[in-house]
Amino acid sequence: MTDLELIRESVSKHAANILDANDRIWDYAELAFHEHKSAELLCQLLEAEGFTVQRGLAEIPTCFTGTYKKGSGKPVMGFLGEFDALSSLSQQAALPEKSPVTEGAPGHGCGHCSLGTGSLAAAFALKDYLDATGEDGTVIYFGCPAEEGAGSKQFMARAHGGVQQIGARITYDEIDMVIYMSYPKDEDDETNLTYIRRLCDEHNVPIATNLATAEMLIQGLARGDLDWREIAHPRSKRRPL
């Protein structure tokens, strides 16, 4: 079975639960920092698949991570899931015209019901891939509340030391490429990006900061264009982190 066939098999296996979770989170339509039902639903699905869940991350009740480790735990791969709704956008599902369930109530105007569950499906697919192939690795699902207007990514990063971890792995040649999507108007995010970009420049690590450059890097990786990284920095000679 090819890698793509393994992924498709996993997506099909989990499809019913993922679609049901999407519909339920759509119905919950919970505002920033109040996504209690949505977050707990995702946590329970993660635990059912063998992920270790840490709730209340960064002292935010609806912020969490789900982690699955296989073998050495390297490489580490993460997926970000959002699940908060917007105020006054209550809407009946599958209707192209405005039709609130409750006038003035919250609703999913940006489809975070699908973003959170879609990322969950990707995390499950990667976990199933590791199990099927025997490959080592760690899969982390980051449950990110309050994306709409309030924000929690900055608190999650501080709690995990996220930017510092990425920087350390670049320095120790543990990362072969970086995809860092940022908000140009966010001063804190711009500071983090400057730090990561400088380290990538120092250590000859390719970095993408938007969809266009990310697609080019991913396609290049698939073609083997980044194989020079192994020649320049053989894994057998890299310093342990």
C-alpha positions, 0 to 999 in steps of 0.5 A: 500500500502506498503512503497516499493509500494509507492516508486515504484509508485513515481519512475514510475510517475516521470520516463519520466521527469527523463529520459528526464533530463538525456538525456538533461544533457548528451547532454549539457555536461558542464564542471566544474563550467559551468553547467548552463543549467544542473543546471537550468534544475534540479532547475526547476524540483525541483520547479515544485515538490514544493521544495524551491530552493536556487540558487548560494549557496556558491557564486557558480552560478551552486551550489544550494539546493532544500528543501521540508519540511513537518510538524515538518521537522524532520528527515532531509534527503539529496541527493547529485546530480552531473551533470558536464562533463569531457573534450574531452569525447564527445560521441554519446549516446548508442554506445559501441565504441568511436564516438564523437559528436564533436571531443575534446568536453566535455562528460559524461565519469562518468555518472553524467547525471544519478547521478544527475537525479537518486538522483533527482528521490530519492528525489521526491520519498521520498517527495511523501512518506511523502505526502502519509503517512503524516509523518514529515520530510525534504528532501534536494537535494544538487546540487553539481557542479564541482565534476570532479577535481575542487570540490564544496562540501567543499564550500557547507559544509562551507556555510551550516555549514554541518559538524557542523550541523551533529556534533550538532545533534550527540551531542543532540541525533538527529541522530541514525546512520551516513554514511560518505563516504570520500576521504581518500587522502583529508586532509580537509575531513579526518579532518571532518571525525575524528571529526564526528567519535570522536563524534560518539564514545562519543555518541554510534552512529554507523558510516559507512565510506565505502560501505561495512559498510554502507550496513551492517548498512542499513541492520541492520536498516531494521532488527531492530538491531538498536532498542537499540538506542531508549532504550538507548536514548528515543526520548521523553527524548532527548534534543531539538536542 
